[in-house]
Amino acid sequence: MSIVFQQSIERSLEQLVARFSDPAMRGATVEAWLFDDRQSRQAAARQLQACGVNARLRSAYKPLLHFFLEEVDCQQLAAITLRYPNHPAAAKNRFLLETYPLTKLVDKVPVQFHASEKDDCTYEVMLTFHDGHQEQHAVFAPNRLHQDSVGQTLLSPTGWLTVVQRDTVSSERFETDIERLFQQIMTAIGDYDWGEREPYFEELNIAVQLAVKEQPLAYGHEVISLAEALHEDIYFSLLEVFQQKSGRPLGDRGLQPGQIVPEISYTDGNPSVCIRLCGLSTQDASGVAQELTTAAAPLYARQITEELTRLGGEIYTAASRSGRIVYGSYTKGSDQPMMISAGQHANETSGVVGALRAAQQLHARQGAHFTLSPQENPDGYALHQRLCAVYPHHMHHAARYTALGDDLEYRTGEALWEKAIRVQAQALTGSRLHVNLHGYPSHEWTRPFSGYLPRGFEMWTLPKGFFLIVNHHAGWARQAERLLDAVTRQLAAIDGLVADNNVQIALFEECAGETGFRLLNGFPCLLGEDARHTVPLTLITEYPDETLYGADFIRAHTVQMAAVIAAYDALQSGLLD
């Protein structure tokens, strides 16, 4: 292990309290926007007020939402009208998205959204109360126009400080502690000598301590979490840094830098970071096995292997970079063969259980013919369980890809590692259909220090129900349409599933505008020609499963199982001939 960079910095709140506690500031009015939790901001404001300073310390993250959470008595509201800004350096729906999930937090109060066409980063808010009176508010959302670590121009949330003292007014950007820490991480890693060949490291560990507590919201799985947002922004920003270093285009999933691991934890002290180079972890978490039908949390790796072996099929294997084994099972029969896989993105965990449950049901059928690889990315899966030990309800996209740092599906060349499990599955079966189970975040996904929206994944920033994608070879469009129709019809029979989709889609449309997808039998779908896959038809499921537990997780893997069975039934029916 070697240390690349280490730094501790003063908290922004302490900096402000020290500055404005000076007797010379008595009588001043201070407004600040910071990336701190409500409790800490209010405590600092009370300290300043005790010194004779009129202080209001607001949230720089989702300021419109925090305005309603902290400054409005929503129980007295009869109606809300919002006009949101539109900046040329941001997506048209950027400031609309930042209001999510306001409509679910104001207890059925009607909310009207309108674009103001102004670029002043200010929301115009009209509140109508039950007693008939109205209030107008201008809610400032401080942002800065800047270039990120790969030279892209972005409009990103930032700290801000407005001070009124006697006849003097100043209002300007205030670089907060978390912004400074983020930039120090990007600079330290960007300036380091990584050599010229991928992979550049085994594990690049970025251990960050933040004095910011999470705030659960009264809707779904939504939480205001700067710790989670920072993890996401560090991880994807560093992927972009290494994509640029290697000469690849931004978003290239074939990049193999090594395993990038941001580990965020809470501290009562100053924010800090320690960037280290570590060896690959080879230990798997262990725990009690669960009954598959009622599994309320992701399975441990050992149980996945045991359940696969119990099927009794022919076992075949591949290896990961760390030496972990990827297992597959081949059940040979007289039916049309189908490939089943899950866990390509290891933080998407419901597909693992759903694939195993579906395989158990199919195995009991006369003539069943399929391959199953329920966890294709064991290195990522081990990292996911390691990260969940600290924050079980975070998305942890650092566990999405392999220990090489790439998306295994995009891997080419001779050293296929985990992807070899698919090559073997197709060689064993000659299958025309591959069902690949995936998931996506069950709550909002943001990158607040890099333009707010997750670049390259903008359509996945909010949940929108159980989503299906079919990729097909040239000449297979008709079969792809038939497959989608058959699978969605069968899934629509699941009690409440379409209704659940409708709720999420309606909220997505409110806060994101146009959806960009089609609806088929109550399910959002995408269909397109794609020669990347070696199988003519690939059905990809996308359940909003990241961070689910309990009954919600059971529901998720039950739906994943049903999708596999529906696809298998469609294949056997001759619809794909």
C-alpha positions in Angstrom: 0.0 0.0 0.0 1.2 3.5 -0.8 -0.3 6.9 -0.2 -0.9 9.1 -3.2 -2.4 12.1 -1.4 -3.6 13.0 2.0 -5.3 16.2 3.2 -7.6 17.5 5.9 -9.4 20.9 5.6 -11.4 23.2 7.8 -15.1 22.9 7.8 -16.9 25.7 5.9 -19.3 26.2 8.8 -16.5 26.7 11.3 -14.8 29.1 8.9 -17.9 31.2 8.6 -18.6 31.2 12.4 -15.0 32.3 13.1 -15.2 35.1 10.5 -18.6 36.5 11.4 -18.3 36.1 15.2 -15.9 39.1 15.1 -17.5 42.0 17.1 -16.9 44.2 14.0 -19.6 42.1 12.2 -22.3 42.8 14.8 -25.5 43.9 13.1 -24.5 42.3 9.7 -26.9 40.1 7.7 -25.3 36.9 6.4 -26.9 34.5 3.9 -24.8 31.4 2.9 -25.5 28.4 0.8 -23.5 25.3 1.9 -23.3 21.5 1.4 -24.0 20.8 5.1 -26.9 19.1 6.8 -29.8 21.0 8.3 -28.9 20.4 11.9 -25.3 21.7 11.4 -26.4 24.7 9.5 -29.0 25.7 12.0 -26.6 25.2 14.9 -24.0 27.5 13.2 -26.7 30.1 12.5 -27.7 30.1 16.2 -24.0 30.7 17.1 -23.9 33.7 14.8 -27.2 35.1 16.0 -25.9 35.0 19.5 -23.1 37.2 18.3 -25.5 39.8 16.9 -25.4 38.6 13.3 -28.6 37.9 11.4 -27.7 34.6 9.8 -29.6 32.3 7.4 -27.6 29.3 6.2 -29.2 27.4 3.4 -28.5 24.2 1.5 -26.6 24.6 -1.8 -27.8 21.1 -2.8 -31.3 21.0 -4.1 -32.1 24.5 -2.7 -35.7 24.6 -4.0 -36.5 21.3 -2.2 -34.8 22.5 1.0 -36.8 25.8 0.8 -40.0 23.7 1.2 -38.5 21.4 3.8 -37.1 24.2 6.0 -38.9 27.4 5.4 -42.5 26.7 4.3 -45.4 25.3 6.5 -46.6 22.9 3.8 -49.6 21.9 5.9 -51.1 25.3 5.2 -50.6 25.2 1.5 -53.5 25.0 -1.0 -51.5 25.4 -4.3 -47.9 25.9 -5.6 -46.8 27.5 -8.8 -43.1 27.2 -9.7 -41.2 28.8 -12.5 -37.8 27.2 -12.9 -34.8 28.8 -14.6 -33.2 27.5 -17.9 -29.5 28.1 -18.3 -27.9 27.6 -21.8 -25.0 25.6 -20.2 -27.3 23.0 -18.7 -30.0 20.6 -19.9 -33.4 22.2 -20.3 -34.8 20.1 -17.5 -31.9 20.5 -15.1 -33.5 22.8 -12.6 -36.8 21.0 -12.9 -35.1 17.8 -12.0 -33.7 19.4 -8.9 -37.2 19.8 -7.5 -37.7 16.0 -7.3 -39.6 14.7 -5.4 -41.4 17.8 -4.2 -44.8 16.8 -5.4 -44.7 13.7 -3.1 -43.7 15.7 -0.1 -46.4 18.4 0.0 -49.4 16.1 0.8 -51.4 16.3 -2.5 -51.0 20.0 -2.8 -51.3 20.7 -6.6 -48.0 21.9 -8.1 -47.7 23.6 -11.4 -44.3 23.7 -13.1 -43.4 26.3 -15.8 -40.1 27.2 -17.4 -39.2 30.8 -16.8 -36.7 31.0 -19.7 -34.5 33.0 -17.4 -30.9 32.0 -16.8 -30.5 33.6 -13.4 -30.5 30.3 -11.4 -33.5 31.5 -9.5 -36.9 29.8 -9.0 -40.0 32.0 -8.9 -42.4 30.6 -6.4 -46.0 31.5 -5.8 -47.6 29.9 -2.7 -51.4 29.9 -2.2 -52.5 29.1 1.4 -55.8 27.7 2.6 -56.9 31.1 4.1 -56.6 32.6 0.6 -53.5 34.7 1.0 -50.6 34.3 -1.4 -46.8 34.7 -1.1 -44.2 35.2 -3.7 -40.6 34.0 -3.2 -37.4 34.0 -5.2 -35.4 30.9 -4.4 -31.8 31.2 -5.4 -30.0 28.1 -6.6 -26.3 29.1 -6.7 -24.3 27.6 -9.5 -21.0 28.2 -11.2 -19.9 27.9 -14.8 -16.6 26.0 -14.9 -14.5 23.4 -16.7 -14.2 20.0 -15.1 -11.2 17.7 -15.0 -11.6 16.6 -18.6 -12.2 20.1 -20.0 -16.0 20.0 -20.3 -17.9 23.2 -19.5 -20.5 22.6 -16.8 -23.0 24.5 -14.7 -22.7 23.0 -11.2 -24.2 23.8 -7.8 -21.8 25.7 -5.6 -21.6 27.5 -2.2 -22.5 31.2 -2.1 -22.1 34.0 0.5 -24.1 37.2 0.7 -23.2 39.8 3.3 -25.0 43.0 4.1 -23.1 45.3 6.5 -24.3 48.9 6.9 -24.3 50.2 3.3 -22.0 47.5 1.9 -23.4 44.5 0.1 -21.3 41.6 -1.3 -22.6 38.5 -3.0 -20.3 36.0 -4.5 -19.4 32.3 -4.8 -18.1 30.7 -1.7 -16.0 27.6 -2.3 -17.2 25.1 0.3 -15.2 22.4 2.0 -16.7 19.5 0.0 -16.1 21.3 -3.3 -12.5 22.0 -2.3 -12.0 18.4 -1.3 -13.5 17.1 -4.5 -11.2 19.3 -6.6 -8.2 18.3 -4.6 -9.0 14.6 -5.3 -9.3 15.3 -9.0 -6.1 17.3 -9.2 -4.1 14.8 -7.1 -5.1 11.8 -9.2 -4.9 13.7 -12.5 -1.4 14.9 -11.8 0.0 11.5 -10.6 2.3 9.5 -12.9 0.2 6.4 -13.7 2.5 5.1 -16.4 1.3 4.4 -20.0 -0.4 1.0 -19.9 -3.8 -0.2 -18.5 -4.5 -1.3 -15.9 -2.7 1.5 -13.9 -3.4 0.0 -10.5 -5.1 -2.8 -8.6 -7.2 -0.8 -6.2 -7.2 3.0 -6.1 -8.8 3.7 -2.8 -10.2 7.2 -2.0 -11.2 7.3 1.7 -13.2 10.5 2.4 -14.6 11.6 5.8 -17.5 14.1 5.8 -19.3 15.8 8.6 -22.6 15.7 6.8 -25.5 13.6 8.0 -28.1 12.1 5.7 -31.8 13.2 5.7 -34.4 10.7 4.8 -37.4 12.1 2.8 -41.0 11.0 3.3 -41.2 9.3 -0.1 -40.1 6.0 -1.4 -36.4 5.4 -0.9 -35.3 9.0 -1.3 -32.6 10.4 1.0 -30.7 13.6 0.9 -27.2 12.1 1.0 -24.1 14.1 0.1 -22.0 11.1 1.1 -23.7 9.0 -1.7 -23.5 11.9 -4.2 -19.8 12.4 -3.5 -19.1 8.7 -4.0 -20.9 8.8 -7.4 -19.2 12.0 -8.5 -15.7 10.8 -7.5 -16.1 7.5 -9.2 -17.5 8.6 -12.5 -15.3 11.7 -12.7 -12.2 9.5 -12.2 -13.4 7.1 -14.9 -13.5 10.2 -17.2 -10.0 11.3 -16.1 -8.6 7.9 -17.0 -10.6 7.7 -20.2 -9.0 10.9 -21.3 -5.6 9.8 -20.2 -5.9 6.6 -22.3 -7.0 8.5 -25.3 -10.5 6.9 -25.2 -13.8 8.9 -25.7 -15.7 9.9 -22.6 -18.0 7.1 -21.5 -15.9 4.3 -23.1 -16.8 1.2 -21.1 -13.8 -0.7 -22.3 -11.4 1.3 -20.2 -9.4 -0.9 -17.8 -7.8 1.5 -15.2 -8.2 -0.9 -12.3 -10.7 -0.9 -9.4 -11.6 2.7 -8.3 -13.1 2.6 -4.8 -14.4 5.8 -3.2 -15.2 5.0 0.5 -17.1 7.7 2.2 -17.6 7.8 6.0 -18.9 10.1 8.6 -16.8 12.2 11.0 -17.6 14.8 13.6 -14.3 16.5 12.7 -12.8 18.2 9.7 -13.4 16.8 6.2 -10.5 14.7 5.0 -9.2 12.5 2.2 -6.6 9.8 2.0 -5.9 8.4 -1.5 -4.0 5.1 -1.5 -2.9 2.4 -3.9 -3.9 -1.0 -2.5 -3.8 -4.6 -3.6 -6.9 -6.4 -4.8 -9.2 -7.7 -2.2 -9.8 -11.5 -2.4 -12.0 -12.0 0.6 -15.8 -12.5 0.3 -18.3 -11.4 2.9 -20.0 -14.3 4.7 -23.3 -14.6 6.5 -26.5 -16.7 6.9 -28.1 -18.2 3.8 -31.7 -17.2 2.9 -34.6 -19.0 1.4 -34.6 -17.8 -2.2 -38.3 -17.0 -2.4 -38.2 -14.8 0.6 -34.6 -13.4 0.3 -34.9 -9.9 1.8 -31.3 -8.8 1.0 -28.6 -9.6 -1.6 -27.2 -13.2 -1.2 -23.7 -13.9 0.0 -21.4 -15.2 -2.7 -21.1 -18.7 -1.2 -24.9 -19.2 -1.3 -25.0 -18.2 -5.0 -22.5 -20.9 -5.9 -24.3 -23.5 -3.7 -27.7 -22.7 -5.3 -26.2 -23.0 -8.8 -24.5 -26.3 -8.0 -27.8 -27.7 -6.6 -29.5 -27.3 -10.0 -27.5 -30.3 -11.1 -26.5 -29.0 -14.5 -23.0 -29.2 -16.1 -20.8 -26.7 -14.4 -18.5 -24.5 -16.5 -16.3 -21.6 -15.2 -14.3 -18.5 -16.0 -11.9 -16.4 -13.8 -11.9 -12.8 -12.6 -8.8 -10.6 -12.3 -8.6 -11.3 -8.5 -8.8 -15.0 -9.1 -12.4 -15.4 -8.1 -14.4 -18.0 -10.1 -17.4 -17.1 -12.3 -19.7 -20.1 -12.4 -22.2 -21.2 -15.0 -24.5 -24.2 -15.2 -25.8 -25.9 -18.4 -29.1 -27.8 -18.3 -29.5 -29.7 -21.5 -32.9 -30.6 -22.9 -35.1 -30.8 -26.0 -36.5 -27.2 -25.7 -35.1 -24.2 -27.6 -32.1 -23.1 -25.6 -31.8 -19.8 -23.8 -29.0 -18.1 -22.0 -29.7 -16.5 -18.6 -27.3 -14.1 -16.8 -27.2 -11.6 -14.0 -24.8 -9.6 -12.0 -22.9 -8.1 -14.9 -23.2 -4.8 -12.9 -22.6 -6.1 -9.4 -24.5 -3.4 -7.5 -27.7 -4.5 -9.3 -28.6 -7.4 -7.0 -32.2 -8.5 -7.5 -31.4 -10.2 -10.8 -29.1 -12.7 -9.1 -31.9 -14.0 -7.0 -34.4 -13.7 -9.8 -32.2 -15.7 -12.1 -31.7 -18.5 -9.6 -35.4 -18.7 -8.8 -36.3 -18.8 -12.5 -33.7 -21.6 -13.1 -35.2 -23.7 -10.4 -38.7 -23.4 -12.0 -37.4 -24.1 -15.5 -35.2 -27.0 -14.3 -38.4 -28.8 -13.2 -39.9 -28.7 -16.7 -39.6 -31.6 -19.1 -37.1 -30.7 -21.8 -35.7 -27.6 -20.1 -32.7 -26.2 -22.0 -30.8 -23.2 -20.7 -27.5 -21.9 -19.3 -27.3 -19.8 -16.1 -24.6 -17.6 -14.9 -26.2 -15.8 -11.9 -23.2 -13.6 -10.9 -20.9 -12.6 -13.7 -18.9 -10.1 -11.8 -17.7 -11.6 -8.5 -15.0 -8.9 -7.9 -17.6 -6.2 -8.1 -20.0 -8.2 -6.0 -17.5 -8.5 -3.2 -16.8 -4.8 -3.4 -20.5 -4.0 -3.2 -21.0 -6.0 0.0 -17.9 -4.4 1.5 -19.3 -0.9 0.7 -22.8 -1.9 2.0 -21.3 -2.7 5.4 -21.0 1.0 5.9 -23.8 2.4 3.8 -26.3 -0.3 2.9 -28.8 2.1 1.2 -26.3 3.7 -1.2 -26.1 2.9 -4.9 -22.4 2.2 -4.8 -21.7 2.4 -8.6 -18.0 1.8 -7.9 -19.0 -1.9 -7.6 -20.7 -1.7 -11.0 -17.7 -2.8 -13.1 -15.0 -5.4 -12.8 -11.7 -5.2 -10.9 -10.2 -4.2 -14.2 -12.5 -1.2 -14.1 -14.4 -2.1 -17.3 -17.9 -3.3 -18.2 -17.3 -6.9 -19.0 -19.8 -7.0 -21.8 -17.7 -4.5 -23.8 -14.5 -6.5 -23.4 -12.7 -7.6 -26.5 -9.4 -9.4 -27.3 -8.0 -12.7 -26.1 -8.1 -12.0 -22.3 -11.9 -12.2 -21.8 -11.8 -13.1 -18.1 -15.4 -13.0 -16.8 -16.8 -12.5 -20.2 -15.6 -16.0 -21.2 -18.6 -17.4 -19.3 -20.9 -16.0 -22.0 -18.7 -17.4 -24.8 -19.0 -20.8 -23.3 -22.7 -20.5 -22.8 -23.3 -19.7 -26.4 -20.9 -22.5 -27.5 -22.9 -25.0 -25.4 -26.3 -24.0 -26.7 -26.2 -22.0 -29.9 -28.9 -19.9 -28.3 -30.8 -17.2 -30.2 -31.9 -15.5 -27.0 -30.0 -14.1 -24.0 -31.9 -12.8 -21.0 -29.6 -10.5 -19.1 -31.0 -9.3 -15.7 -30.1 -5.7 -14.6 -31.2 -3.0 -12.3 -30.9 0.7 -11.7 -31.3 3.2 -8.9 -34.5 3.1 -6.8 -33.9 6.8 -5.9 -32.4 9.9 -7.4 -28.9 9.7 -8.9 -26.9 12.9 -9.1 -23.4 14.2 -9.6 -23.6 17.6 -7.9 -20.0 18.7 -8.5 -20.1 17.8 -12.2 -23.2 19.5 -13.5 -25.8 17.6 -11.3 -27.0 15.0 -13.9 -24.9 11.8 -14.2 -23.2 12.3 -17.6 -24.0 9.5 -20.0 -26.7 8.2 -17.8 -29.1 11.1 -17.7 -32.2 9.0 -18.5 -31.5 6.9 -15.4 -31.3 9.8 -12.9 -34.9 9.0 -11.6 -36.7 5.7 -11.3 -39.3 5.0 -13.9 -40.6 1.5 -13.2 -39.6 -1.9 -14.5 -37.9 -1.2 -17.8 -37.2 -3.6 -20.7 -34.6 -3.3 -23.5 -34.3 -5.5 -26.5 -31.1 -5.4 -28.6 -31.2 -7.3 -31.9 -29.1 -8.1 -34.9 -30.0 -6.8 -38.3 -33.0 -8.6 -39.7 -34.4 -9.5 -36.2 -36.6 -6.5 -35.6 -39.8 -8.4 -36.1 -38.8 -11.1 -33.6 -37.7 -8.5 -31.2 -41.1 -6.8 -31.3 -42.8 -10.1 -30.7 -40.6 -10.9 -27.8 -41.3 -7.5 -26.1 -45.0 -7.9 -26.6 -45.1 -11.4 -25.3 -43.0 -10.7 -22.2 -44.8 -7.5 -21.3 -48.2 -9.1 -21.7 -47.2 -11.9 -19.3 -45.6 -9.5 -16.8 -48.7 -7.2 -16.9 -50.6 -10.1 -15.1 -48.5 -9.6 -12.0 -50.7 -7.9 -9.4 -49.9 -4.2 -9.1 -46.8 -4.1 -11.3 -48.3 -1.9 -14.0 -49.8 0.4 -11.3 -46.3 0.7 -9.7 -44.8 1.6 -13.1 -47.5 4.2 -13.6 -46.7 6.0 -10.4 -43.0 6.2 -11.1 -43.5 7.2 -14.7 -45.9 10.0 -13.8 -43.4 11.4 -11.3 -40.6 11.0 -13.9 -42.6 13.0 -16.4 -43.4 15.7 -13.8 -39.7 16.2 -12.9 -37.9 15.2 -16.1 -40.2 16.2 -18.9 -40.1 13.9 -21.9 -39.4 10.3 -21.1 -37.5 9.2 -24.2 -39.0 5.7 -24.1 -42.1 4.0 -25.4 -44.8 2.2 -23.3 -45.9 -1.3 -24.3 -48.5 -3.0 -22.2 -47.7 -0.7 -19.3 -44.0 -1.1 -19.4 -41.3 1.4 -20.5 -39.3 -0.2 -23.3 -36.4 0.5 -25.7 -35.8 -1.6 -28.8 -32.8 -1.2 -31.2 -30.4 -2.8 -33.5 -27.0 -3.6 -31.9 -24.3 -5.7 -33.4 -22.2 -5.8 -30.2 -24.0 -8.9 -28.9 -23.1 -12.2 -30.4 -26.6 -13.6 -29.8 -29.3 -12.4 -32.2 -31.7 -11.3 -29.4 -30.8 -9.9 -26.0 -33.5 -9.0 -23.5 -32.2 -6.7 -20.8 -34.4 -6.2 -17.7 -34.0 -3.0 -15.6 -35.7 -3.1 -12.2 -35.2 -0.1 -9.9 -33.5 -2.3 -7.3 -30.4 -0.5 -6.2 -30.7 -0.1 -2.4 -33.9 -2.2 -2.0 -34.4 -4.5 1.0 -37.2 -6.4 2.7 -40.5 -6.7 0.9 -39.4 -4.4 -1.9 -36.4 -6.6 -2.6 -38.6 -9.7 -2.7 -40.9 -8.0 -5.1 -37.9 -7.0 -7.3 -36.5 -10.5 -7.6 -39.9 -12.0 -8.1 -40.5 -9.7 -11.1 -37.0 -10.6 -12.4 -37.9 -14.3 -12.2 -41.2 -13.7 -14.0 -39.4 -11.9 -16.8 -37.0 -14.9 -17.4 -39.9 -17.3 -17.5 -42.0 -15.1 -19.8 -39.0 -14.9 -22.2 -38.5 -18.6 -22.1 -42.2 -19.2 -22.8 -42.0 -16.8 -25.7 -39.0 -18.7 -27.1 -40.7 -22.1 -26.8 -44.0 -20.8 -28.4 -42.3 -20.3 -31.8 -42.9 -16.5 -31.7 -39.2 -15.9 -32.4 -39.0 -18.2 -35.4 
